[in-house]
Amino acid sequence: MEFPDLGKHCSEKTCKQLDFLPVKCDACKQDFCKDHFTYAAHKCPFAFQKVIHSFETLSPKKERLVEVTLLSQIFTYRCSKEGCKKKEMLQMACAQCHSNFCIQHRHPLDHSCRHGSRPTVKAG
């Protein structure tokens, strides 16, 4: 090699590519190639600290916007009950109809479950 000290190898274990313009991760301080420089691409163990620090420096208005955005990414399971707009973090599928419901409508009696063709109704 003509320039043995030029560039650095990517710190990603599966890559180790020699990159002449490596990017240093500001969280874990390791060098990465263009394919692995993002937190997600190299599964940075310190990324959460950067996210928390960035969140703390926001104005209250921007903080609320980020919070709403993060919550919309976390709460992804929408309730199948007609008229309900709630979303949950965990999937709660009905064992009878296999549709997804929020905590309030998760039981068959609470969402008028129609397992097969007959609706389930309360006894008595």
C-alpha positions in Angstrom: 0.0 0.0 0.0 1.2 3.5 -0.8 -0.4 5.2 2.2 -0.6 2.6 5.0 -1.6 5.2 7.6 -4.4 6.8 5.6 -8.0 6.0 6.6 -9.3 3.7 9.3 -11.1 0.3 9.4 -14.8 0.3 10.2 -15.4 -0.7 13.8 -18.5 -2.7 12.8 -17.5 -6.4 13.5 -19.1 -7.7 10.3 -17.5 -5.0 8.1 -13.9 -3.9 8.9 -13.8 -2.0 5.6 -10.9 0.4 5.1 -12.5 3.8 4.8 -10.5 6.9 3.8 -13.1 9.2 5.2 -14.4 7.4 8.3 -17.0 9.0 10.6 -16.5 8.9 14.3 -19.7 8.2 16.3 -20.2 11.0 18.8 -21.8 8.5 21.3 -19.4 5.5 21.3 -16.3 7.3 19.8 -15.6 4.6 17.3 -14.9 5.0 13.6 -17.3 3.7 11.0 -17.7 3.6 7.2 -20.5 5.3 5.3 -22.7 2.3 5.7 -22.4 2.0 9.5 -22.0 5.5 10.9 -25.6 5.9 12.1 -26.5 4.7 15.6 -28.9 2.1 14.2 -26.5 0.7 11.6 -23.8 -0.1 14.2 -26.3 -0.7 17.0 -24.6 1.9 19.2 -24.9 1.0 22.9 -24.7 4.7 23.9 -27.2 6.1 21.4 -29.9 6.4 24.1 -27.7 8.8 26.0 -27.4 11.1 23.0 -31.2 11.0 22.4 -31.9 11.8 26.1 -29.3 14.7 26.1 -30.8 16.1 22.8 -34.3 15.9 24.3 -33.2 17.8 27.4 -31.9 20.8 25.3 -35.2 21.3 23.4 -37.6 24.2 24.0 -40.9 23.1 25.6 -42.8 23.4 22.3 -40.2 21.3 20.4 -40.0 18.9 23.3 -43.7 18.2 23.0 -43.5 17.7 19.3 -40.7 15.1 19.8 -42.6 13.4 22.5 -45.7 13.1 20.3 -43.6 11.7 17.5 -41.9 9.2 19.7 -45.2 8.1 21.3 -46.7 7.6 17.8 -43.9 5.3 17.0 -44.2 3.4 20.3 -48.0 3.1 20.3 -48.6 1.3 17.0 -51.3 -1.2 17.7 -54.7 0.4 16.9 -57.9 -0.9 18.4 -60.2 -2.7 16.0 -63.4 -1.8 17.9 -65.6 0.4 15.7 -65.3 4.1 16.9 -62.3 3.5 19.2 -59.1 5.4 18.2 -56.9 4.1 21.0 -53.4 2.6 20.3 -51.4 0.3 22.5 -47.7 -0.5 22.8 -48.4 -4.2 22.9 -50.5 -6.3 20.6 -53.6 -7.6 22.3 -55.3 -10.0 19.8 -58.6 -11.6 20.7 -58.3 -15.4 21.0 -61.6 -15.9 19.2 -61.7 -13.4 16.3 -57.9 -12.6 16.2 -58.5 -8.9 15.8 -56.3 -6.4 17.8 -57.9 -4.3 20.6 -57.0 -1.8 23.3 -57.0 -2.6 27.0 -60.6 -1.4 27.4 -61.9 -3.6 24.5 -59.6 -6.7 24.8 -62.2 -9.1 26.2 -64.7 -10.7 23.7 -67.7 -9.2 25.6 -66.2 -5.7 25.4 -65.9 -5.7 21.6 -69.0 -7.7 20.8 -66.9 -10.5 19.4 -68.4 -12.3 16.5 -66.4 -15.6 16.6 -67.9 -17.5 13.7 -71.3 -16.1 12.8 -72.8 -15.8 16.3 -72.0 -12.8 18.5 -70.9 -13.5 22.0 -73.3 -12.1 24.6 -73.4 -11.8 28.3 -75.2 -14.6 30.2 -78.4 -13.9 32.1 
